[in-house]
Amino acid sequence: MTLSDSRSATTQTDDHGSCSFANLPAGSYTVTPFKTNYSFTPLSRTFNLSGNQTANFTATVIPGIPVMISEANSTRAVALDSVSWLREPFRLDSPVPWGPDGRTRVMLFAMNLELLPGENVSIVTADAEDASHRIYPLTVESVGRVPGSYWLSNVIIRLNDEMNDPGDVLVRVHLRGVSSNRVRLAIGHVGGGPLDDAGALPTPGREP
């Protein structure tokens, strides 16, 4: 949330979507919400402040833009090893000898990621960026709905053969050429990696 006009400030909402700007002198203030891949109604609210005021905003996922789900308090991905169901850091080679290539498959979670009738997983691609800004293409092997959650999808990616131990990487998916936000994922070890994208905020999964 951004405060402008008589005074400038920014703050982040809590898990329930609430926040406040305290100890403001009288004056004119505009409050503007922002979250990657979301639109808001109203776009902003302006107050001539002489006492406590409350503003309510409704957030809506922008149609056609996939949103990768992160933890509630960071941009770190909610992700699982698709075979062992363990959390990060993920090894390049799967700890479970389940397939011929031995590579780890990671299950990510996303909102607003739905295949239309007649489409298949080929329209979804993914990539990751490491601390040296190298881009790794990631093979998307499966996209599906999470059972019991009509609004939530899982995406299973195969780690790139050259991702030996990059630490944190930023991962995104592309649906019909439209890119999602990027979430942080640990490969080999946790830490390092590129800075979060400008304006990046946590994107915890919530039913619309």
N, C-alpha and C positions, 0 to 999 in steps of 0.2 A: 504494500500500500504506500502511495506517495502523497505527501502533504505539500502544497504549494501556496503561493501568494504572500500573505503576511509573514510566513515563516516556512522554510523548507525542511522536510524530514522524510525518512522512509522507515517502515517497520514491516515485520512479517507476521501474518496471522498464526494463531495456534492451531492445534489439531481440529478444533471445532469451528475454525474460520473467523475467530474473533481477534481484535487488536484494538489498541487505543493510542492516542497522542495526548500526553498529559502536560499540565502546567502551561497551557498556551494563553498568552495575553489576548485581550479583545482585539478583533480584527476580522478580515475576510480570509477564508481558507477554502481551498478546493482539495477534496480527497479523491484520488484516482486509483482504482485497483489494476493490478497486472498479474497475469500468469501465462506462461508459455502455452500457446495453442488453445487459449480460452478467450471468449468474448464475455463482456459484462453488461448487465442492465441494472441501473443506468450506467453510462460510460464514466461519469464522475458526479460528485455532489459538491455544491458550493454553499458555505455557511457564512453569515455575518455573526460571528461568535460573541456571545455575551454570557454564556453559561454552558453546561454540558449539552452536547448534541449527539445524536445517534444516526448513522447512515447504514442502510442495508443494501447489499448488492447481490445479484443473482449471477452465478457463473455458469456458462454453457460451453461445452467442448465445440470448437469450430468444426463443422462437418467436413469429412474428407481428410482431416489431419490426424494421424495416429499419435497417441500420447503414451510414451513409455512410463511405467509406474516405478516410482522411487520410494524409498523409505520416507516416513512422515517428516523427518527433521534434516534430511540431506538429499543430495541428488544421487546417492548410491542406489543402484538398481535393486529391486526385489527380484531375486534370481535363485535358481536351484540347479544343481546337477540333475539332468533329466533321468539318470539311471539310479544314482545313490540317494538323491534328494537332499544332498548336503549343500550348505551355503558356501560362499566364497571364503578364501581364494580358491580358484579353480585351476587344477593342473592341466597342462596341455594333453597329457595322456590320461585316459580314464582310469581311476583306481579299480574299476570293475571290468574284467576282461570279457566284455559283452559282444564285441563286434570285430570284424576283420581289420579295420584301420586303427583301432585303439584310441581314437580321438575322443575328447570330452565333448559332450553335447550339453549346452546350457539352456535352461528354460527361463525365458523372460516373460513379463506380463505387460499387457497394453490395453488401453481403452481406445475406442473409436477405430478399431482395426477389424474390419469385417469383409470377407470375400463375398462378392455378388454371385448370383446364379451363373454358372458357366465358367467362373474364374477358378484358378488353382494357385498353389503356392508360388508359382513362377512370377507372379506380379509383386511379390514381396522380396526385397533385398535388404541387406544389412552391412554395416561396416563399423570399424573401431579405429580410434586414433590413440597413439601412445605419446609418451612425453617428448619424443623427438619429432612429433607430428607426422609420423609414418601412418599411412592409412592401410588397414588390413581388410580386404573383403571377407565377409563371413557368409557361409552357405546357410540359407534358411531351408530347413528340412520339413518343417511342419508348422501350420497355423491352425488353431482351433479354439472353440469356446471352452471356457472353464465350466464344468458341469454345475448347474444351479445358479450361474451368474451370467445372465444374458448380455451384460454390458462389458464383460471381462474376457479377454483373449489371452492365450499363451502362444509364444513364438519359440520354437526350438531351433537354435543355431549350432552349427559345427564350428569349433575353434579353428582358426587358420593354422596351417602347419608350421608357420614361422613365428608363432606367438609363444616363444619358449618361456620367458619370465619377464614380461614387460611391466608387471605391477598394475597399477590402475590404468585403465583405458576408458575412453568415452565411446559409448555404443549407441547407435541409432538404427532405426529401420526406415525403409522407404516403401510406401504403398502407392502404386500407380505413379511413381515418380515424385510423390510428395513426401518430404522428410519429417520425421518425428523430432521431438526434443532428444537430447543426448543424456544418457544416464551413466553413472560411474560403475565400473565392473573390475574386480581384481583378478588378474591372471598370474599365477605363480606366487605372488605375495601382495599384501595390501599396502598401498601407499604410492607416493610419487604420482606420475601421470600428468597430463595437461591440466591447466586450470579449467574450471567450469566455464561454459559459454556465458558471454555477457547476458545478464538478465535471467540466467537459469535459476529456477526455484524448485523446491521439492514438489513432486506430483504424486502424492499418495492416491491409491485407488479408492474411489467412492462411487457408489451407484448414483446415476443421474437423478 
